[in-house]
Amino acid sequence: MNEKLSITLPSELVAVLQEQVDSGRYDTISDVVRNALEQQDWAHVDFTESEIEYMREKTRKSLADSRPTISVEEMRARLDAHLDKLYGR
């Protein structure tokens, strides 16, 4: 049985999905998403209890951190700068 559902995606992801339809590979965006989900290897989601507790503790520490948050763009710029310095890129 099929169920209809509505999701919100960034414009960039919608464009990627639409490109697949425009290429003729798929008839609809729903077909693209369905195929992508069917191809997903869900087995890797099986975490041990200690891994889950580790992630919970990291999340608690992150939420308790009083430092200001940064955007993804700022984080990427900082990471790129660090890697440039580290590897002389």
Number of C-alpha atoms within 10 A of each C-alpha: 2 4 4 5 5 5 4 7 9 7 9 9 11 12 12 13 18 16 15 16 17 13 9 9 11 17 13 15 17 13 15 19 13 11 12 10 11 10 9 9 8 9 7 7 7 9 10 9 9 9 11 12 12 12 12 12 12 12 12 11 11 11 10 9 10 8 8 5 9 9 8 9 9 11 12 12 12 12 12 13 14 13 12 11 10 9 8 8 9
